[in-house]
């Protein structure tokens, strides 16, 4: 990876951690030497990353003392005496989902460059690694309203029974006070329904279609989808895309086609993996696929020889698994740029109709799908697919 790409990636990562409140307790960042060790890069690369953050107004360098989060950033709120408009972010799983870390880091950078303050929704305590609760999100929403933020980015809740009601309460409160909202990744209700808010994400239907089509072209005929209960509506779109791909190639989806459960539960995994009734499994995320891969290994099911496997997101560890994971890459930086522009346009013209701005995901082929199965079985090592910086 080029040095310029490395320092940009580091500055985005640190910007995300700053707005998430990681350094809020003391306000002081680790030393450059500690960052060199953490990121495995040279000192000049760390220096360039910190200079980026300084230029964005996120940190300040104090000679002889160290590097600190700027006081207004550490407070995470709106300075009543400042003319800088504030943008808010409510991201329930910011610290637990890599794609949102990347998107929010980019949004923070864009906000600073365009003379906006940024107010992020993370857990109140910098030491609290739990996901944001609905109550915390609603309290944050109240503070946004009280301080008059200019607009809000919101990632709707998932994985809980009352998620739809909670999402509607939060967005409705912001709407009633005239604060524009841009949804990130998913809508507040079930697929395929659309709400009255701008939505920026990827074309999940196309993503599901392309993954299924790829497996079918490799010879898979019996596909299934594995998900966790109460997952986001984006997954329903991916499942729909996979079904349509099967129909397009004259295949009938097995019954059941969707398996919902815990990928670390061997009993659940055994229910579909050891019957030899499936050729391939599509997973809702790389994290789920990685857990499923571990369970399959424990059950003696070989990937991809016995069962082909694909994920979704292309997170950092996807290429580092025991068997590198075929997946669908989300263009996080492009999502952030599109979302930021959408919110700016919505602020300038509140009468615009609700928009769905969907970006195209990219298929990343690695070993778990079986694309290199012939080379693997013959002892030939396939050349690694070049990855963008």
ABEGO torsion letter per residue (X at the ends): XBAAAAAAAAAAAAAAAAAAGAAAAAGBBBBAAAAAAAAGBBAAAAAAAAAAAAAAGABBBBBGAEBBBBAAAAAGBBBAABABBBBBBBBAAAAABAAAAAAAAAAAAAAAAAGBBBBBBBBABAABABBBBAAAAAAAAAAAAAAGBABBBBBBBBGBAAAAAAAAAAAAAAAAAGBBBBBBGBBABBOABBBABBBBBBBAAAAAAAAAAAAAAAGBABBBBBBBBGBBAAAAAAAAAAAAAAAAAGBBBBOBABBBEBAABAAAAAAAAAAGABABBBBABAAAAAAAAAAAAAAGBBOAAABBBBBBGGBAAAAABABBBBBBBBBAAAAAAAAAAAAAAAAABAABBBBBBBBBBBBBBBAAAGAAAAAAAAGBBBBBBBBBX
